[in-house]
C-alpha cells in the first residue's frame, strides 16, 4: 500500500516541524549553557573579591576585574542565538572593507569612512531606525542615542585614545635611553599601556540603516584593523571580537598577489587565525580590486590570479570570490546593471546565500559553540601569566626567607665565636695584669687615682672598648650587607626590572616603602647594638664592682702599707679576678644578645617588608594557595565543553514544553 500525496505532504510537514522544534530546543539548551559560564564567572569574581586586602592587591585586582566583562561576553554570545546572522568584514590592510560594505548594503553611509575603526565593531542593523544608534559597553550595558550623538560619543572616545597614544609614545621616547635592557623596555611599555593608554568601554555600535536584500537576513559588521601599532609594536586584537562572528568575509588584495607578494597575505592571515585558535570554517575569501587586474591583462589575468589565490589558500576559505568593491558600489549607486555584474558582487551575494543563509541556523549554533570555546580559552590564557608569577613569587618568598634565616643564624654564630675569642683573650691579659700590678694599688693614694689605675693599667678599659666597637662595626656592616641583599630578593613589585626612581618624571610613581628600600636602610630604632657602645657596655659591667673594690682598698690603707700588702694582697687579687670573670661574662652576654637582637630585627623587618610588597600584588601570602585553587577551579570550569542536546534531553525538553503550553 502506497502513501497518498496528502500523506506524503503531511509527513514532510511533520518532519519539518520536528526539525524546527529540535533546532529551537538546541538553541535554548546552548543558551542556558552559555549563560551558565557567565553566571559562574560572576560568582568567581565575587569569591576572589573576598580575599583579605583585595582592594590593595594590584595584580589580583587587575586580573579578576575583567571576569565580569568575560561574563557579559558569554551572555552576549547566548543572546546572539536570537539575532540575525552576524556577517563580519575583516582583513589586515586597507583592502576596501568600507566600500564593500556600502555595496552589499546597497546604500552609501558617509560616516563609514569617518568613524574610527581601531577598538570597536560597527554593526549595521535594519531593526534600528535610520537616525538612531545603540552603543554597547563591555559590561553589556546599551545606550540608545541619535546617530549624531552617537557619532559625537565615538569621536570623543577616539580623541581620548589618540591623545593617550601620543602621550605614551612621547613618554617612551623620553625614557628609552635610560632603559638598558630589552626586558626593561618591555616592562616600561607594559607600564605605559596599563597606566596611560586609554581603553574605551565601548565595544560595539549598532547603526540604524535602510533594509537591503542582504540586510533582510544578516547583520553586516565592520571590524577594527586586525592589529595596530603602539610604541613601535604591533598589537593583535582580532581575538577581542572574532568570537562574535557567525560568518566572515575576509578581504584580500588581488594586486598584492599579482605583484608576487602572496606570501605576505598568507602570513598575515595565518597570524590572525592563530590568535583565534587556528583555521576557521566560516570564511569566504573576497579577492578585491580585481578591476585593476582586468585593466592590466583582461579576463585571462583575472582567472590566473583566482587560480593562484585558490592554490595559496587551499583549505582556508569555503570559496574565494573575485570582485571590485569600487565597481560594485558605483554600479549600484548609478543603477548600472552591467557594472554591477562585472564587479562580481552578484556572485558574492549568491555565495553568501548559498554558504551561509541556507544553513544560517545550524552555522550559528556551531559558531556559538566555537565562540564559547574561544572565550573559555581567553579566560584561561588571561589567568596563565598571573598564575605562573604567583607560583614563582610564593616559592621565591619562602625560599629567600629560609635562606635569610640560615644566613642570619650563620652570621650570628660567627660573631658569637668572635665575641668569645675576644673576651677570652681579654681575660687572659687582665689576669696577667692583676698578678703584675695589683700590689701597686697599695702605693696609690686617692680613689680617683686608684680608679684610673684599675681601669687603664689592670682592666685595659679603653683597649677593650676599641676592640668591642670594632667588632660591633663589623657586625653591623655585615648584617647591613645581608639586609641589602635580601631587600632586593624579597621586594615583590609589579614591574620587576624597572627602577622608577632612576627614570625622569617618575619619582612619584614609587610607593613610600619602595623609596625606603632605595635609601638602603631599615628602621633600627630600639636596637642597642651599634658601633660606639663599647664604653657603655664596659661601664655597665665594671663600674659597680670596681667601686666596691676601691672601698676594700681604702680600708686596707688604714693599716701600714707593708702589713696591708702582706695580709690583703692575696684577697685583693682574688677579688679582682672574680670581678673580671663576672664582668667579662656580662660583657660577652650583652654583646651576643646585641648580635642576636640585630639579626632578629633584620629578619623580622625583612619578613614584614616582603609580606607588605607581596600583599600589594596578590593579597596576603597565606591566601596564595586559596587563590591558586580558585584559578584552578575557573580553568576546570572553562575546560568543560558545551554539550549537544542528547536524545533523552530532547524528549524531556519536548515534554516540559508541552506541559507548559497545557
Secondary structure by P-SEA (a helix, b strand, c coil): ccccaaaaaaaaaaaaaaaaaaaaaaaaaaaaaaaaaaaaaaaaaaaaaaccccccaaaaaaaacaaaaaaaaaaaaaaaccccbbbbbbbcccccaaaaaaaaaccccccccccccccbbbbbcccccccbbbbbcccbbbbbbcaaaaaaaaaaaaaaaaaaaaaaaaaaaacccccccaaaaaaaaaaaaaccbbbbcccbbbbbbccccccccbbbbbbcccccccccbbbbccccccccccccbbbbbaaaaaacaaaaaaaaaaaaaaaaccccccbbbbbccaaaaaaaccaaaaaaaaaaaaaaacccccbbbbbcaaaaaaaaaaccaaaaaaaaaaaaaaaaaaacccaaaaaaaaaaaaaaaaaaaaaaaaaaaaaaaaaaaaaaaaaaaaaaaaaaaaaaaaaaaaaaaaaaaaaaaaaaaaacccccccccccaaaaaaaaaccccaaaaaaaaaaaaaaaaaaaaaaaaaaacccccccccccccccccccccccccaaaaaaaacccccccccccccaaaaaaaaccaaaaaaaaaaaaaaacccaaaaaaccaaaaaaaaaaaaaaaaaaaaaaaaaaaaaaaaaaaaaaaaaaaaaaaaccccccaaaaaaaaaaaaaaaaacccccccaaaaaaaaaaaaaaac
